Amino acid sequence: MRRTYEGKSGDYVLCCKYADRDPQDGWQVGFLDRVEDGLFYLRKPLRRYFKVCYFITPNEGRRIVETSNPRSACINRYPVRPYVWEATDG
């Protein structure tokens, strides 16, 4: 399962208000900024914080955003961190 309870800055994630990934609840795709007290904060958030977080790939993120449905990607079977953004100097 790719749901995570901790993450690092730069992880590409889907964050949701609840684990059922209902499109009517708050959700956002983006890069993780930080995790504090079990709450996930994204860079440039539309929402202040999220309670549930899943690691995703850029293709899954694109599909989720295009369909406006966080359930559109099957994200339950991969235990690895598939994509991490790394800043480069210069």
C-alpha positions in Angstrom: 0.0 0.0 0.0 1.4 3.4 -0.8 -0.4 5.3 1.9 2.2 6.9 4.1 2.2 8.2 7.6 5.5 10.1 7.2 7.3 11.6 4.2 10.1 13.8 3.2 10.1 17.3 1.7 9.9 16.9 -2.1 7.9 13.6 -2.2 5.2 13.8 -4.9 1.9 12.9 -3.3 -1.8 12.8 -3.3 -3.2 14.2 -0.1 -6.8 13.8 1.0 -9.0 14.8 3.8 -10.2 11.2 4.3 -8.8 7.7 3.2 -11.7 6.9 0.9 -10.4 9.5 -1.6 -13.9 10.9 -2.3 -13.7 13.6 -5.0 -16.2 15.7 -3.0 -13.8 16.0 0.0 -10.7 18.1 0.0 -7.7 16.7 -1.9 -4.6 17.9 -3.7 -1.8 16.6 -5.8 1.7 18.1 -5.3 5.0 18.1 -3.6 5.1 17.5 0.1 6.5 20.4 2.1 6.5 18.9 5.6 4.8 16.6 8.1 4.0 17.8 11.6 2.1 15.8 14.2 0.6 13.4 11.6 -0.6 16.2 9.3 0.7 16.7 5.8 1.4 20.1 4.3 2.0 20.7 0.6 3.8 23.5 -1.2 1.4 26.2 -2.3 -1.6 24.4 -0.7 -5.2 25.1 -1.5 -6.0 23.7 1.9 -4.1 24.2 5.1 -3.4 20.5 5.9 -4.4 17.0 5.1 -4.8 13.9 7.2 -4.1 11.2 4.5 -1.2 10.9 2.1 -0.3 8.6 -0.8 2.9 8.4 -2.8 2.1 8.7 -6.5 4.0 8.9 -9.9 3.8 12.0 -12.2 1.6 10.0 -14.6 -0.8 9.1 -11.9 -0.9 12.8 -10.7 -1.6 14.0 -14.2 -4.5 11.5 -14.5 -5.9 12.5 -11.2 -5.8 16.2 -12.0 -7.2 15.7 -15.5 -10.2 13.7 -14.3 -10.6 15.7 -11.1 -11.1 12.4 -9.3 -8.5 11.1 -6.7 -10.0 7.6 -7.2 -9.0 7.5 -10.9 -5.5 6.1 -10.2 -5.1 2.6 -8.7 -2.6 3.5 -5.9 -3.0 0.6 -3.5 -0.2 -1.9 -4.5 3.2 -0.2 -4.6 5.2 0.1 -1.3 7.9 2.2 -2.8 8.4 6.0 -3.0 8.0 6.3 -6.8 9.0 9.9 -7.4 11.0 12.5 -5.3 11.7 16.0 -6.5 15.2 17.1 -5.8 16.3 20.8 -6.0 19.4 21.6 -7.9 21.7 24.5 -7.2 22.1 27.0 -10.0 
